[in-house]
Amino acid sequence: MNDIDPYGLPTFPGEDVLDGWIDHSEIQLRDVRVFTRGSLTATLISHPGVWDVIVSDGAGNVELLVADVEDVAPTLYEVARRL
């Protein structure tokens, strides 16, 4: 079970002992969306001007795409068509 830190960011076991890793999480910059369609799950992470699109088909296959802001919806339609 994941805990939530005081700022609302999810945490994970062992996070407090990650040597050499720097956490750059900022709640005001966090923009994550999750969509499902049948067995597909798409996690979208916003960055300035682009979105990471991580799609899982529910059978262990994962695909990572990068889409310009205006291409996010067309990218999701294309992924759904192919999978």
C-alpha positions in Angstrom: 0.0 0.0 0.0 1.4 3.4 -1.0 1.5 6.3 1.5 0.9 9.9 0.7 3.4 12.6 1.7 2.2 15.9 3.3 2.1 17.5 -0.2 -0.1 14.8 -1.7 2.5 13.0 -3.8 2.5 9.2 -3.7 5.4 7.5 -2.0 6.7 4.0 -2.2 8.6 1.6 0.1 12.4 2.3 0.1 12.1 5.8 -1.2 13.7 7.2 1.9 17.0 5.3 1.3 17.5 5.9 -2.5 21.2 7.0 -2.5 22.2 9.2 -5.5 18.6 9.9 -6.6 17.2 13.4 -6.4 13.5 14.0 -6.1 12.4 16.9 -8.2 8.7 16.4 -7.6 6.8 19.6 -7.3 3.1 19.4 -6.6 2.3 22.5 -8.6 4.0 21.1 -11.7 2.4 17.6 -11.4 -0.1 16.9 -14.1 -0.9 13.2 -14.5 -4.0 11.8 -16.2 -5.1 8.2 -16.4 -7.6 7.0 -19.0 -8.9 3.5 -19.7 -10.6 2.0 -22.8 -11.5 -1.7 -22.5 -8.3 -3.4 -21.3 -6.1 -0.4 -22.3 -4.8 1.9 -19.7 -3.1 5.2 -20.7 -1.1 7.3 -18.3 -0.4 10.7 -19.5 2.3 12.9 -17.9 2.3 16.6 -19.0 5.6 18.4 -19.7 5.8 21.9 -21.2 4.6 21.4 -24.8 4.6 17.6 -24.8 3.0 14.7 -23.0 4.5 11.3 -22.2 1.9 8.7 -23.1 2.4 5.3 -21.4 -0.1 2.7 -22.6 -0.6 -0.8 -21.2 -2.7 -3.4 -23.0 -3.5 -5.4 -19.8 -1.5 -8.4 -21.2 1.9 -7.2 -20.1 2.7 -5.0 -23.1 3.7 -1.4 -22.5 4.3 1.3 -25.0 5.8 4.7 -24.4 5.1 7.5 -26.8 5.8 11.3 -26.7 3.1 13.5 -28.2 2.8 17.2 -28.8 0.0 18.8 -26.9 -2.3 18.9 -29.9 -1.5 15.2 -30.8 -2.5 13.6 -27.5 -6.1 12.7 -28.4 -5.1 11.5 -31.9 -2.3 9.4 -30.4 -4.8 7.7 -28.0 -7.2 7.0 -30.9 -4.3 5.5 -33.0 -3.1 3.3 -30.1 -6.6 2.0 -29.5 -6.9 1.2 -33.2 -3.7 -0.7 -33.3 -4.0 -2.7 -30.1 
